[in-house]
């Protein structure tokens, strides 16, 4: 799950801001900045941040801060819409690819945060100074940071109904294969390719559920056979950013019960 690029050219773009009142800037730098700042007196910090040179330098550096952060974070994108015509067209070679069905149970979330993408007309900014002073080094800071910086897209992409797993680990992140519970084969996939995939999957995980999507010309829709798993997102109230240690007993109670809190496709 290494950040590279997404279909949306504005997605995961730099939304960092670095500003505040003189008092906020002094307090932030005195507490959160590198040691070279924290070792200065507050009067000296105030003198430096008052200069136009300081503000110009910070604005020029913000894109580098963002790029540096994005090189450390992993983002894996999913959807609750396995029947979206647009996504099958955009992301699956014109309905010739595969949708992988992931069961999101607590073990998947031990090392990842789960974000429900929000869709806005204007992308919000993340003010590094104001937000850090407000929330400090708390899980609430992480939650709000992830939502704005990693989990907000323009309104035009709302049809994707997207969720994201976020990792703080750069490079390859693994999901236990037992949480990969099904495949949906594209409606325009050739019979030969279907046979190849089914044979390959059967040799690795013989109990994998595999169904084939079809085109319902009467309704103008994608038809996907029911294959034993219900999307229970609404039933368990799966919304927004959460980690298992958010204190939500609802998630803990589901462990070992066979209940699927959510089914994600990607």
N, C-alpha and C positions, 0 to 999 in steps of 0.2 A: 504494500500500500504506500508507494512513494508518489509524492505529488509530481505530476508532469503537466497535464493540461486536461481540460474538459471541453465538452461541446460548446459551452457558453463562453464566448471570449471575455466576458466580464467576470466570470466566476473565479473566486479565490484571488481577486485582484486586491491591490493595496488600498486598504481603507483606514490605515493608521493616521491618527492625528496626535500632535504633541503640543498641547497648548493649555493655558490656564491663567488665572490671575497671578500677579507677582507672588503673593503669599502661597498659592498652591504650587507654583513652580519651585519656590525655595523649599517648601516642605517635602515635595517629591524628591528633589535632587539630594536633599540632606539625608533622606531615609532610604531611597531605592536606587539611586544612581551608583555607578562604580565608585570604588574607594577614593579615586582621585577627586571626586566631588564631595563625598561624605567627610573627607578630612579638612574641607574648607569651612570657615566660619559662615554663618548664615548671611552676614552682611556682605561677605565676599561673593557668595553665590548670587545674592540679589543684584550686586553690581554687574556680574557677568551676564546674567540672563536678561538684563535690561538693554543690552547692546543689540543692534540690528544684525551684527555679524553672527551672534549666537543663534538667532532665529533662522537666518538664512542657512547656516550650517546644518541645523536640525532638519529643516525641510528637505534639504538635499540628501540627507542620510536616511530618511524614513523609508524610501523604496528598498534600500539595502537591508534595513532591519526586517522588512517584510519578507524579502527573498531569503534571508538567512533563516527566518522562522519556518518558512514553507519547505525548506530543504530538510527540516528535522521532523516534520509531521507527516503522518500517513492518512490518506482520506480514501475510503472505499464507499462507492455510491450504490444505493439500492432504491427500489421502488415498491410501493404497495399496489402498482397497477400492471399486472401481468397481461392485461388485455388492451393495452394502449397501442393503437395503430401507429401513432407517431414514433413511439419508442422502438417498436419492432422495426420500423423503417430506418430510423436514425442509427440505432446501435446494434442491429442484428443483420446487417447485410440485406436489407429489404426482405425481412421475414424468413431468411434462410439460416439464421443462427439459432442459438440456444439461450433460454432463460434458466438460470440456476436458482433454485429455491433454497433459501437459508432459514432454518428455524432459530430464532433468537431467544435462547434460554439464558439464564444467569451466567453459565460458564463462558459464553461468548463475550459477556460484558466485563469480565474480571479485569481485562487489560485494555478495554476500549470504552470510550464514551459514545453514546448513541444520540444523534441530533436529528430532530425533525426539521427539515429545511423550511424556512419562512420565505415568503415571496412578497416583495415590496415594489412600489413604483420607483422609489429612490433608495439606493443602497445606503444603509446607515454607516456612520463613521465610528471608529473605536478610538476614543481619546485615552491615550496611555497614561497621562497624568491624572486626570479626573477620576477615571475608573479605578486606578490602583489606590488612590487616596481614599476612595469610597469603600472599596471591598478588601483591600490589603491582600494577603496571600491566603485567600479562602477558596473553598470549592465553588462559592457563588461567583467569584471573579472568573474562574475557569469556565464555568457554565455560560456566563454572559459573553465572555471572550469568544468561545467556540461558536456560539449562536450567531454573533455578528460577523466575525472574521471568516468563519468556515461554513456557516449554515444559513446564509441569506443570499437569495438570488432575485433577479428581476421577475416581475409578475408574469411575463410571457412564458416562463418555464413552469408555471404552476401545474400544468397537466401531468408532470412527472410524478407528483406526490412522493417526493424524494426523502429518504432517510440516509444518514451517513454514519458509518463507524469511523471514529477518530482514534488514531494511535499516536503516542508521543515517541514512538520508536521509528527511526528512519530505516527504510529497507523492507525486506519481505516480512510480512506478518502472517501468521497461520491461524486458520480456523479449523478446529477439530472436524475431520471428515464426517463424523456422525451427525453434525449439524447441517450437512448438505443433504437435504431430504428428498429432493426431486429435481427433475429436468422437464422443461417444456420445450419441445422442438418446434421450430418455426413452421408456419403454415405453407411456405414455399420451399421448404427443404426437400431435396431429392430423396427418393426411396433408398437409393444406394448410400447416401450420407447418413440417413436415419439408421440403417442397418449397421454401419460402421460405429456410430456413437453408442448404440444399444449394446453391441458386442463389447466395446471397450469398457463401458461402465459396468457391465455385468461381470467382467473379469476382475474388477476392483471392488465393487460393492453390489453384490447380487440382489440385495433387497431395495435398491434405489427405485423410487417411483418415477416412471417416465410416461409422459403423455404428449400427444401431438396437437398443437393448435390448428384450427381450421378457419377458413373464411366463411362467415355467414352472409351470403350475398343478399338474402332477404332483409336482414336487419342492418347490413352494412357494418358488421362488427367482427371482432375476433372472438371465436368460440374456443374455450378451454375446458376439456372434460374435468370433472371433479375427480381427484385422485387421492382422497382420504385425509386431506388436511384443510382445515378452515382457517381463514385469516381472522384471528381474534383480537386484532389491534384495539378495536373499540370496546370490546368486552372487558379488557383489563385496563383501559384508560391509558394506553401508551401514547404519550404526547411529550414533545420537547426533549431536552437534554437530560440524561440520567446516567448515573453510575450505580452499581449495586449498593454501595455504601452511602447512598442518599438517604437511607433510613426508611425506604419504602418497603414495608413488610409484605405488601401484596406480591412483590417479586420473590421474596424469600419463601413464601408459602407455596409457590408453584414448583419448587425444586423437587424432582423425583415423582411428580404427580402425573406426568405425561401430558400436561396441558401446555399448549404452545402459545406463549404470550404474543408472538407476532410471526408472520411469514413475510420475508423480504425477498424480492427478486432483483437480480442484476445480470 
